[in-house]
Amino acid sequence: MVEMFAAENGLKGDPRLQAISNAIRVVPHFPKQGIMFQDITTLLLDHKAFKHTVDIFVDRYKDMDISVVAGVEARGFMFGPSIALAIGAKFVPLRKPKKLPGEVIAEAYELEYGRDCLEMHVGAVEAGERAIVIDDLVATGGTLSAAIRLLERVGAQVVECGCVIGLREVKGQLRLNGKPLYILVEPREIDGC
């Protein structure tokens, strides 16, 4: 897997990245002790920072001949449709089990604390389509890996995964099967926590 932080990939010193980072609220010890939860709902409340986020992804993907933007439930749904609309691609939701009506294909994956599954409508993506996967945060890479496998099972070419927030070294580096990972900002910390 190749991690690419926006600041190291042509956007060094871009004030939009700092605005995005500043708009993300850190909630200590949520949902459990020791977790520094990166709350993007405050980013969505800041229309300029939200626009910067979408614009950076659009600038990156607009000339890559992408036909599918796959958003991971639920926070990938907040960025994916805007990106898809701007680059002229379709948006495909990757949902948790039993949320999509109709026929679906599923991909199970391991989490640090158990198992989960992503589903996609049969026929939503066709063989040969070029896809990106969008989510808000990557930590272990498990969810993104399942999204890649799901799309590749129907013959899509996954070009890259894009996340708003990502750790400097994703714990599950081998999980993305060499797919590039584009990250806007690193997780924020709170002084004294």
N, C-alpha and C positions, 0 to 999 in steps of 0.2 A: 504494500500500500504506500502510496506517495501522499504525504500530508503537505498541503500548501496553505499557508496562512496568507490572507490577502495582503497584509503589510509586507510580506516578503515576496510578493508576486505582483509587483507593479503599483502597489498602493501604499508604499512606505510614506509615513507622514500625512496621509490623507485624513483630514479632520472628521470625515464621516465615520471612520472606524471608532474614533474616540467618542463621538456622539452616540453611536450604537452601544458601545460598552457602558457608557454613563447612564443610558436609559434602561438598562437591565437591573432590576432590583435583586439583591441577594437576601434570601431568607434563611438565617442560620437554623440548623437543627430541624429542618423540614424535608421530608415527612418523618425523619427519625433522627435521633442524636448523631451528630457528627457530619451530617449532610449539609452542604452549603448550596441550597436550592437556587438555581438561576431562573428567576421569574421573568419571562418575556412579556407578560401581560402589561407591564409598565412600558416596554418598548412599543407595544401596539397603541398605547395611549399618547405617545409622542409622535405625531404625524410626520414630522421631519425625519426623525430617526428611523421610523418604519419605512418611509419612502427611500431613505439612504440604503437600507437593507435590501429592499427589492431592486433598486437601481444598480447596486453593485453586482447582484446575481444576474440581472438582465444584461448588463454590459459584458459580463463574462460569457454568457451562453447564447447571445443573440446571433452570433455568426458561426455556431457549431452545428447547424442543421439538426437541431433537436426537435423531435416531433412529439415526445412524451415527457411531461413533468409529473413524476410520481411523488405524491406527498404522503408521508408516514403519519398515521393517526397519533395524536390529534393535532399537535402543534405544527406539523408539516403542512396541515391544511391552511394555516394562517398565512404562509408565504407562497406556497406552491401555485395557487390559482392566479395570483397577481403576476408571478413570473411567467407562467404559461401564456396568459393573455398577452403580455408584452412581447414575447418572442414568437407568437403565432403557433403555439403548440397546444395539445390537449392536456387537460389535467386528469390524472387517474388517482383516485384515493386508494391507499393501501390501509385496510381497516382491520380492527380486532374482530375475532370470530362473532358470527351471527348478527352483524350490523348491515351487511349488504343484502338486498333482496335479489333473488335470481341465482343462477348458477355461478359458483366461485371456484377458484383454485386457492389452495392454502399452503403456507410454508411455516412450519414450526421452528422455534429457535430457543436456545438456552439463555437464561438470564442468570445473574449472580444469585438470585433468590428463587429460581424455579424455571418454568417454561412459559412461553407465550406463542402467539401465532398471528400471522398477517394473512389477510385474504384480499383477493382482487377479482373483479368480475371477469368471467370467461369472455373473450372477444374484445376486451377493453384495449389490449395492446396486441399488435400484429407482429409476426416474425419480420425481422429486419429493421424495425423502427429503432431510432436512436433515442435513448432515454437518459434522464438525470433523476436522481433521488434527492428529495429535499426534506430536511428535518431541522428542528431547532437546535438540538444538542447531540453531540456524540461523546460517549464515555468509553464503553467497552467495545462498541462496533457490532454488537449482536443483532440489533434491530436492522441496521443498514445492511448487514450481511444477508439477513432473511429477505429483505426487499430486493437485493441484487439477484438472489437465487430465484425468487418468484418471477421477476421480469425475464431472466434468462431462460427459465423453463418454457416460456412461450416464444422464445426466439428473439427477444429484444437485445439490442446492444447497449449495455449500460456504459455510458461515457464517463460519468463522474457522480459522486455524491457531494452535495453541498449542505453545510450546516452553519447556522449563525454562530454557535458557540462550540468550541472543542478544546479538549485537553492537548497540551503540547505533545504528549506521547499517548496515543490511544492504546489502552491496555490490550485490546484484541487486534493488534496490528496485522496479523495474518488473516483475519476474518473477511476482509474485503477483497480477497483474491486479486490483489494487485491493482484494484480500481483506485484512481485518484480521489482524494478527499480534500475539498476546498472549504476552508474555515475562515469566517470573518474575524472573530475575536476569541480570546481565551476567557475562561471563567473568571469572574470577579471574585475578590475576597473582601471580607470586612475586617478592618483593623481590630486586633484584639480577640478575634475568634479563631 
